[in-house]
């Protein structure tokens, strides 16, 4: 009997759920099975009370090389249908998730894989990782959110150039451009990501959920609308036990415990 490897590996440790894209021979190029199971796993992790932080990463030397160009399963759909069926729900699941999502970019992120690398709330890169808005090499336009994420990070003109020329952005430049928060050595990357994720998991989950909601809304809103939403969500945060715990811990000169409750 031929055993096939799952396209997605799932592991949970200390409140951190790690989702590992697992098609290493193809640099984790995405087929429908991978994309649909990733979306499902993201939704499940969001609903699971034991999960506080989600890490998205790749197995082997790649993060994700974008659409699997050899996979024809999406070809009975139009491009529009394919995006609406697979990539777009995934990007929406990441951005709409009530928990922090870390894009742990262990290797090359190309095409829609670059979009996944940018979609996380935190982007941690291995030294050897790289990002390529590679779509124009095959005469397509950037999708899966790249046209939305990239200009907000680097401005219109730099985004256009990276997309038009499909230049490879290496980790030192990615850090300089604001495409990632931290770069870690390849050798210790997994441990660094887990340590970072556990530190994030100790932060107040309800407050981070509301912060994510407010920030996502603010990306497309006016200052007036942002002020109104802050005032509304601050009430929700202030009514939560986490706030009491934070204030009490401050007064008692101890570290708050946001993991109880
Ligand atoms: C791959 C792939 C891959 C299959 C590496 N597919 N096998 C598009 C269409 C429809 C709707 C939705 O939206 C999209 C969005 C997109 O994502 S379009 C962009 C699609 N991706 C690409 O065009 C990237 C193609 N890959 C590459 O250009 C290179 O592999 C990069 C620059 C990523 C990495 O180069 P290297 O480090 O030199 O690795 P490699 O090319 O030797 O790849 C290793 C293996 O992985 C190789 O297989 P082999 O059997 O020869 O060892 C590649 O064929 C395979 N692979 N990407 N997307």
Boltz pocket constraint, residues with backbone or C-beta under 6 A from the ligand:
constraints:
  - pocket:
      binder: B
      contacts: [[A, 24], [A, 25], [A, 26], [A, 27], [A, 29], [A, 30], [A, 65], [A, 66], [A, 67], [A, 68], [A, 69], [A, 70], [A, 79], [A, 82], [A, 83], [A, 87], [A, 108], [A, 110], [A, 111], [A, 112], [A, 113], [A, 132], [A, 134], [A, 135], [A, 137], [A, 138], [A, 140], [A, 141], [A, 143]]
      max_distance: 6.0
